[in-house]
Amino acid sequence: MTRETAEMIQSIDERWSNLTIANDFVFCKTMLNTDLCREVLETILGVPIERIEYVGRHEQLDASPEGKSVCLDVYVRDEAGTVYNVEMQTTDTRELPRRSRYYHALMAVDQLTKGSPYNALKDTYVIFICRFDPFKLGRRVYYFENTCRGDDRLTLGDGTKTIFLSATAPKQEPAESRLDEFLDYVASGTVAGELSAKLAAEVASVLDNQKWRLEYMMLEVRDQLNFDRGVLQGRAEGLAQGLAQGKEQGLAEGIAQGREAGLAEGLAQGKEAGLAEGLAQGKEQGLTEGLAQGREAGLAEGLAQGKEQGRSEGMAEGEERLARLLAALIADGREGQVAQAVLDPAAREGLYRSYGIDR
């Protein structure tokens, strides 16, 4: 194991001990406590909820095989069938309103089966818990529902509701509310009441769970490796693109200069002769360049698609083998070799052979 790899693992392990509920991984695991998840929803909405059930845990939704898929942090429904998606957001990506629109659409598609009437759609809530003010107006709660612009008393009744919470915005009422207690805990970890105390205890339980600690480490290592791989790939693609654009620009300038010189010479020798010669050369040149550029574009596209397909298939097979190996190590009480199996290719191959895990 290299020094850089060892330092990366140590850094990830140290981060785990200091994670808070604002981390989406910890938030997802904390919300697996059904009663606590229900209490958080009741606090945000200000209405009682009898019970909830999980539609999916860290659920991935796809609008279509070719469409963008998303992984929802918390995806639950209540006894009335109302569906809630709750997301923890620490970074202002400046696209949350558009993202909420897409989430509502995916949740609607997830509800209806072929032939179902549109009235079968249940209400959907998309809730973002932010550690910043997404609209910069100093509010802790931004609640959106479709209404008529000419008469805001008239609602569209499409059943979609979107809520943005700003944990860092100032309190708007003199009296401390249960929602203020929750948002203060998200922002700073302050325990000031029954709800925040329950959340703090559940977060401590999550951080004490060794299975989830290993899961977090695997995800972080995978993300770091993907990031490093992306940097290298981006640098290579940038170089290739720069060379291609430079070549194309040089070719265009050369053609322009050659055409200008040819035109001057053709005019000097005679308009009629120059025009005939110019047309012939232009046609031949255009055909040659078109064939060359078409061949280059086709080759680049084919290489890119083949590379992407091969990488996807290889990663899928490798992750499946790795998952089997890690399960075997944990089952045998060999958790100490998990990080080595993830990061050291030679050691990983040896463990594959020792457990008889074939490709």
Phi, psi and omega in degrees: 000129182288163179297320180297320180294316180297319179294323179296316180296318179298319180296318179296317180296320179293322178297322182302317183293338185252008181290151178237181179295344179287345175283130188295328178295312179295320179299315179300315181292323178296320182284358172290343172285104188302315181296319181291321177298318178297318179298320179296316178297317178299321180294318181291316186272338180073023178226152178285144176234125185292312180201161174226160173220152183278125171285323177194155179251114189052052190287138175258126180244141178233129177287325180198164179304330182265350186279169179287129177263152179228152178246112184276137181294300181231126186224100187226165173228154179260187185294339179270357180092355177298136185253137182236134170241121181244128183237135173268127186230116180258343184242135178279097181274357175062025177221017183298319178301317179292323179294322179297323177300317181292320179298316178301317181297316180294321180293326176292315178299323182292337182276324189267136170260169182301129178089355181286145177286154180294334179293348177285348180293131176269162177298146177232137175245130169247121186237123176252123174261109190251144172261039176198170179263105187294338183241002173058035179248005176075017179263149176272336182229127171240114185246123183240136174212142184292122179229166179284133181294330180277340182208098185290356173282343181265115178263152180292328180074026179278354175084005180260132180223136184233131182233131173245125177253133177250106183289339184264354179287155181289154176296143185257351180234147179299319182281137178289125179257167178296325177294320176300318179301315180296313183292324176297322178294319178297318185287319189226356183079013181291127176261113186229012181183187185296315183295312181295328177294318177297317180297316180298319180294320181291321176298317178299322178294321178298313182292341179271355182275110185292328177296315179289328176299316178294321178298317179297316180298317179298317180295318181293319178297316179299316181296320180294318178295320178296322179296313179299318179295322179294323178298314180296316180295319179296321178295318180293317180293323178296319178296315181297318180294320178298317178296317181295316180293322177297318179296316181296318180295318178297321179295317181296316180294320179297318179296317181297315180293320178294321180294320180296316179294318179297321180296317179298316180294320180297320178296322180293320183280337180142130184302317184294312181294319181295321179296316180297316181292320180296319178298317181296314181293319180298317180297315181294318181295317179298319179296316181296313181294319179299316179297316182294314181293321178296317179296318180295315180297317180297319179296316180298316181294318179296317179296317181298315180294318179295320180295314181298316181296316180295320180295318181298314181294320181293320179294320180298314180295319181295319180293325180292318178295319182296319179299319178296320181294315181296322178298320180294319180296316181294320179296328181270004180074026182252045182301332182298341181262004182297309182299320179298320179295325182285322192254341184251103183303319183294316178295321180299316180297322179296320178292323175303314182294320183293331178263358178068034180267105183274168177290000000 
